[in-house]
Amino acid sequence: GDVHGCYEEVLDLLEKVGYDEDPGQWTVIFVGDLVNKGPHSLECLRLVRQTPSFYSVRGNHDDAALAAGLRVGRFEGMRHEDLPELYHWVDDMTREDLEWMSQLPYSISLP
């Protein structure tokens, strides 16, 4: 489901299903909305970005965070202090984070 920045909860769930015991045997697919609402959006984004066996589609909150980070669309021209509080974390994204988010697909096909 939607992670929405709940990093600790994601780690807890991965532990509960046994991911930590043999991570090389897993492929984990996130269904979008990695960010916003919860307190650790950047950590969630980077967990998925930096783990080779993790994949994600792009959700509407991911789209909005990307737009805020790039200052396009409804966020165009906004200074950090003008961003809604929900998006203050986006200014901590690196160029690599933004590039990765921009390449998230809207769907993933499985064999």
C-alpha positions in Angstrom: 0.0 0.0 0.0 0.9 3.6 0.2 4.0 4.2 2.4 3.5 8.0 2.7 6.8 8.6 4.5 6.3 6.0 7.3 9.9 4.7 7.2 9.9 2.9 10.5 6.7 1.1 9.7 8.1 -0.1 6.4 11.2 -1.4 8.1 9.0 -3.2 10.7 6.8 -4.7 8.0 9.9 -6.0 6.0 11.2 -7.6 9.2 7.8 -9.2 9.9 7.7 -10.9 6.5 11.2 -12.1 6.9 13.0 -9.8 4.4 16.0 -9.3 6.7 16.7 -13.1 6.8 17.4 -13.4 3.1 17.1 -10.1 1.2 18.7 -11.5 -1.9 15.7 -13.7 -2.5 13.1 -10.9 -2.5 11.7 -8.5 -5.1 9.7 -5.8 -3.4 7.3 -3.7 -5.4 5.9 -0.5 -3.8 2.6 0.8 -5.3 3.4 4.5 -5.2 2.9 7.3 -2.8 6.3 6.7 -1.1 6.2 10.3 0.3 4.2 12.9 2.2 2.0 12.6 5.3 4.4 10.6 7.4 7.5 12.1 9.0 10.3 10.4 6.9 9.5 10.9 3.2 13.1 11.3 2.2 14.2 8.2 4.0 11.4 6.2 2.3 12.4 7.5 -1.1 16.1 6.7 -0.5 15.4 3.2 0.9 13.6 2.3 -2.3 16.0 4.1 -4.6 19.1 2.6 -3.0 17.9 -1.0 -2.7 18.4 -2.9 -6.0 15.6 -5.4 -5.4 13.0 -2.6 -4.6 10.8 -1.1 -7.3 8.0 1.4 -7.2 5.4 2.9 -9.4 4.8 6.6 -9.2 1.8 7.8 -7.2 0.0 11.2 -7.1 1.9 12.2 -3.9 5.2 11.3 -5.6 4.2 13.4 -8.6 3.4 16.4 -6.4 6.6 16.0 -4.4 8.6 15.9 -7.7 6.8 19.1 -8.9 7.6 20.8 -5.6 11.2 19.7 -5.7 11.6 21.0 -9.2 9.4 24.1 -8.6 7.1 23.4 -11.5 3.4 23.5 -12.0 1.5 24.8 -8.9 4.9 25.1 -7.1 6.5 27.3 -9.7 8.4 30.3 -8.2 7.7 29.3 -4.6 10.4 29.9 -2.0 10.9 27.2 0.7 8.9 29.2 3.2 6.0 29.5 0.7 5.7 25.7 0.2 3.0 24.0 2.1 4.5 22.4 5.2 3.8 18.9 3.8 6.5 19.7 1.1 9.3 21.3 3.2 11.3 18.1 3.0 11.7 18.3 -0.8 14.4 20.9 -0.5 16.6 18.2 1.0 16.4 16.0 -2.1 19.5 15.6 -4.1 19.7 15.8 -7.9 19.9 12.0 -7.9 16.7 11.8 -5.8 14.9 14.1 -8.2 16.2 12.2 -11.3 15.2 8.9 -9.8 11.7 10.1 -9.0 11.3 11.6 -12.4 11.9 8.1 -13.9 9.4 6.2 -11.8 7.0 4.4 -14.0 3.2 4.6 -13.7 3.0 0.9 -14.1 5.1 -2.2 -13.8 4.4 -5.4 -15.8 5.2 -8.7 -14.3 5.8 -11.9 -16.4 
